[in-house]
Amino acid sequence: MADSDGVIVVPNRRAGEIVNLAVERKNADDETRRKIKGGESVLSIKGLRRVLEEKGVVEVKGTWLDATAGS
């Protein structure tokens, strides 16, 4: 298989599986793009906002800051 990004060799016995995984990935990427175009942030879509907040990182006026750092 080849495209403008490169070439990959897939064993024939796994071709169907690999195609299915690629289609799943493309669908997930399409859904992420749709959400971003709808105004959602990548942090929220991927569940990273919660992870950052658990680590003590907070959003202040659209910028993420380490709340545990000294001033």
CNS distance restraints for C-alpha pairs under 8 A (distance, minus, plus):
assign (resid   1 and name CA) (resid   7 and name CA) 5.82 0.50 0.50
assign (resid   1 and name CA) (resid   8 and name CA) 5.47 0.50 0.50
assign (resid   1 and name CA) (resid   9 and name CA) 6.40 0.50 0.50
assign (resid   1 and name CA) (resid  10 and name CA) 7.58 0.50 0.50
assign (resid   2 and name CA) (resid   6 and name CA) 5.70 0.50 0.50
assign (resid   2 and name CA) (resid   7 and name CA) 4.23 0.50 0.50
assign (resid   2 and name CA) (resid   8 and name CA) 6.30 0.50 0.50
assign (resid   3 and name CA) (resid   7 and name CA) 6.54 0.50 0.50
assign (resid  10 and name CA) (resid  14 and name CA) 6.72 0.50 0.50
assign (resid  10 and name CA) (resid  15 and name CA) 6.13 0.50 0.50
assign (resid  10 and name CA) (resid  18 and name CA) 7.81 0.50 0.50
assign (resid  11 and name CA) (resid  15 and name CA) 6.39 0.50 0.50
assign (resid  14 and name CA) (resid  18 and name CA) 6.13 0.50 0.50
assign (resid  15 and name CA) (resid  19 and name CA) 6.12 0.50 0.50
assign (resid  16 and name CA) (resid  20 and name CA) 6.21 0.50 0.50
assign (resid  17 and name CA) (resid  21 and name CA) 6.27 0.50 0.50
assign (resid  18 and name CA) (resid  22 and name CA) 6.12 0.50 0.50
assign (resid  19 and name CA) (resid  23 and name CA) 6.18 0.50 0.50
assign (resid  20 and name CA) (resid  24 and name CA) 6.23 0.50 0.50
assign (resid  21 and name CA) (resid  25 and name CA) 6.19 0.50 0.50
assign (resid  22 and name CA) (resid  26 and name CA) 6.15 0.50 0.50
assign (resid  23 and name CA) (resid  27 and name CA) 6.13 0.50 0.50
assign (resid  24 and name CA) (resid  28 and name CA) 6.19 0.50 0.50
assign (resid  25 and name CA) (resid  29 and name CA) 6.14 0.50 0.50
assign (resid  26 and name CA) (resid  30 and name CA) 6.07 0.50 0.50
assign (resid  27 and name CA) (resid  31 and name CA) 6.19 0.50 0.50
assign (resid  28 and name CA) (resid  32 and name CA) 6.23 0.50 0.50
assign (resid  29 and name CA) (resid  33 and name CA) 6.21 0.50 0.50
assign (resid  30 and name CA) (resid  34 and name CA) 6.19 0.50 0.50
assign (resid  31 and name CA) (resid  35 and name CA) 6.26 0.50 0.50
assign (resid  32 and name CA) (resid  36 and name CA) 6.22 0.50 0.50
assign (resid  32 and name CA) (resid  42 and name CA) 7.98 0.50 0.50
assign (resid  32 and name CA) (resid  45 and name CA) 7.22 0.50 0.50
assign (resid  33 and name CA) (resid  37 and name CA) 6.14 0.50 0.50
assign (resid  34 and name CA) (resid  38 and name CA) 6.23 0.50 0.50
assign (resid  35 and name CA) (resid  39 and name CA) 6.51 0.50 0.50
assign (resid  35 and name CA) (resid  40 and name CA) 5.56 0.50 0.50
assign (resid  35 and name CA) (resid  45 and name CA) 7.63 0.50 0.50
assign (resid  36 and name CA) (resid  40 and name CA) 4.94 0.50 0.50
assign (resid  36 and name CA) (resid  41 and name CA) 6.12 0.50 0.50
assign (resid  36 and name CA) (resid  42 and name CA) 6.88 0.50 0.50
assign (resid  40 and name CA) (resid  44 and name CA) 6.79 0.50 0.50
assign (resid  40 and name CA) (resid  45 and name CA) 6.83 0.50 0.50
assign (resid  41 and name CA) (resid  45 and name CA) 6.26 0.50 0.50
assign (resid  42 and name CA) (resid  46 and name CA) 5.97 0.50 0.50
assign (resid  42 and name CA) (resid  48 and name CA) 7.98 0.50 0.50
assign (resid  43 and name CA) (resid  47 and name CA) 5.95 0.50 0.50
assign (resid  43 and name CA) (resid  48 and name CA) 4.70 0.50 0.50
assign (resid  43 and name CA) (resid  49 and name CA) 5.06 0.50 0.50
assign (resid  44 and name CA) (resid  48 and name CA) 6.10 0.50 0.50
assign (resid  44 and name CA) (resid  49 and name CA) 5.52 0.50 0.50
assign (resid  44 and name CA) (resid  50 and name CA) 7.98 0.50 0.50
assign (resid  47 and name CA) (resid  51 and name CA) 7.05 0.50 0.50
assign (resid  48 and name CA) (resid  52 and name CA) 6.11 0.50 0.50
assign (resid  49 and name CA) (resid  53 and name CA) 6.26 0.50 0.50
assign (resid  50 and name CA) (resid  54 and name CA) 6.14 0.50 0.50
assign (resid  51 and name CA) (resid  55 and name CA) 6.38 0.50 0.50
assign (resid  52 and name CA) (resid  56 and name CA) 6.48 0.50 0.50
assign (resid  52 and name CA) (resid  57 and name CA) 5.13 0.50 0.50
assign (resid  52 and name CA) (resid  58 and name CA) 7.13 0.50 0.50
assign (resid  53 and name CA) (resid  57 and name CA) 4.97 0.50 0.50
assign (resid  53 and name CA) (resid  58 and name CA) 5.74 0.50 0.50
assign (resid  56 and name CA) (resid  66 and name CA) 6.02 0.50 0.50
assign (resid  56 and name CA) (resid  67 and name CA) 5.39 0.50 0.50
assign (resid  56 and name CA) (resid  68 and name CA) 6.17 0.50 0.50
assign (resid  57 and name CA) (resid  64 and name CA) 6.31 0.50 0.50
assign (resid  57 and name CA) (resid  65 and name CA) 5.37 0.50 0.50
assign (resid  57 and name CA) (resid  66 and name CA) 4.35 0.50 0.50
assign (resid  57 and name CA) (resid  67 and name CA) 5.39 0.50 0.50
assign (resid  57 and name CA) (resid  68 and name CA) 7.66 0.50 0.50
assign (resid  58 and name CA) (resid  64 and name CA) 5.43 0.50 0.50
assign (resid  58 and name CA) (resid  65 and name CA) 5.38 0.50 0.50
assign (resid  58 and name CA) (resid  66 and name CA) 6.41 0.50 0.50
assign (resid  58 and name CA) (resid  67 and name CA) 6.15 0.50 0.50
assign (resid  59 and name CA) (resid  63 and name CA) 5.34 0.50 0.50
assign (resid  59 and name CA) (resid  64 and name CA) 4.34 0.50 0.50
assign (resid  59 and name CA) (resid  65 and name CA) 6.22 0.50 0.50
assign (resid  60 and name CA) (resid  64 and name CA) 6.19 0.50 0.50
assign (resid  60 and name CA) (resid  65 and name CA) 7.00 0.50 0.50
